[in-house]
Amino acid sequence: MAEKPALPARIAPMLCTVSEPFDDVKWHFEVKWDGVRALLFVDAAGAIRIHNRRCTRIDERYPDILAAARALPPGLVLDGEIIVVAPDGRPDFASVLAREQGRPGRDLASLARRHPACFVAFDLLYQDHVPVLDEVFATRRARIEALELGHDGGALLHAGGVVGEGRRYFAEVAARGLEGIVAKRLDARYHPGKRHDSWRKIKVTQTRACVVIGWLESTKSKHDLKSLLVATDLEDGRGLRYVGKVGSGFGDEERARLLARLEGLERAQPILPCGERGARFVAPELYVEVRFLEVTPQKRLRAPVFVRTLA
């Protein structure tokens, strides 16, 4: 019997562009899973590799996924996301980060028991050692469904979704408190390592009015704004608290305007402790609108972006 060709040593995953919700019967819409992007390789004789987005091997961190993947046929490469599901049924990003710290010799089994991981497959790149990247997404997706990866609660699942009704699906995902959705053209091939318009991410975001309590200067220049230090009321009965640094969303002109206002409001001590080394503090008179994904368990805004000045 002829030997099967070896799977590639690595494949860079395909990336998304950014979009707003839309409807189109030529597109498939699925949940944007909040976890760690990963490619799962099942080599000849069942040897299994897991690579992250940077093509670094991370299989030693996920013995629970490796154990489940031993039941898969050899010659597969699956693209997906590693998640940890919280008791409320939503992906728990903080728990995934905890799993990412796991290494042999550091009580990895205990970490896996506390935060069991799941690989959610949303694309198939090789099957029976043969590349299928040039097949259209609709065909590749049908191949995944035929694998019957598992059911809710298992360590291997395939992503669900709908065709055409992107706006309705986005609203349902937002109502469930999930990160967003990904739209994929049904007739598109897979483009390794490229950010391609045939895949579009549509994120659910929140906005909040925050007061600026200080700023950090750029390491390149003392007269350049690196990030704003902001505080807000998280509606938990504890009043105003520091919620993090906002370092994106403003262009050069806005950055210069903000810095001029901050320097005019400077004071020696912060109105709230923030623990940021090298911070400069201001009187609480400048308010900004900030867009973010969620409030983390540490009570920080995740992925905050400056939207506009409010006052």
Secondary structure as GFF3:
##gff-version 3
##sequence-region A 1 311
A	DSSP	beta_strand	15	18	.	.	.	ID=ss1
A	DSSP	beta_strand	24	31	.	.	.	ID=ss2
A	DSSP	beta_strand	36	42	.	.	.	ID=ss3
A	DSSP	three_ten_helix	44	46	.	.	.	ID=ss4
A	DSSP	beta_strand	48	52	.	.	.	ID=ss5
A	DSSP	three_ten_helix	59	61	.	.	.	ID=ss6
A	DSSP	alpha_helix	63	69	.	.	.	ID=ss7
A	DSSP	beta_strand	76	84	.	.	.	ID=ss8
A	DSSP	alpha_helix	93	100	.	.	.	ID=ss9
A	DSSP	alpha_helix	108	114	.	.	.	ID=ss10
A	DSSP	beta_strand	117	127	.	.	.	ID=ss11
A	DSSP	beta_strand	130	131	.	.	.	ID=ss12
A	DSSP	alpha_helix	137	147	.	.	.	ID=ss13
A	DSSP	beta_strand	156	158	.	.	.	ID=ss14
A	DSSP	beta_strand	162	164	.	.	.	ID=ss15
A	DSSP	alpha_helix	166	175	.	.	.	ID=ss16
A	DSSP	beta_strand	180	185	.	.	.	ID=ss17
A	DSSP	beta_strand	195	203	.	.	.	ID=ss18
A	DSSP	beta_strand	206	217	.	.	.	ID=ss19
A	DSSP	beta_strand	225	233	.	.	.	ID=ss20
A	DSSP	beta_strand	240	246	.	.	.	ID=ss21
A	DSSP	alpha_helix	252	264	.	.	.	ID=ss22
A	DSSP	beta_strand	266	267	.	.	.	ID=ss23
A	DSSP	beta_strand	280	282	.	.	.	ID=ss24
A	DSSP	beta_strand	287	292	.	.	.	ID=ss25
A	DSSP	beta_strand	294	295	.	.	.	ID=ss26
A	DSSP	beta_strand	301	302	.	.	.	ID=ss27
A	DSSP	beta_strand	305	309	.	.	.	ID=ss28
###
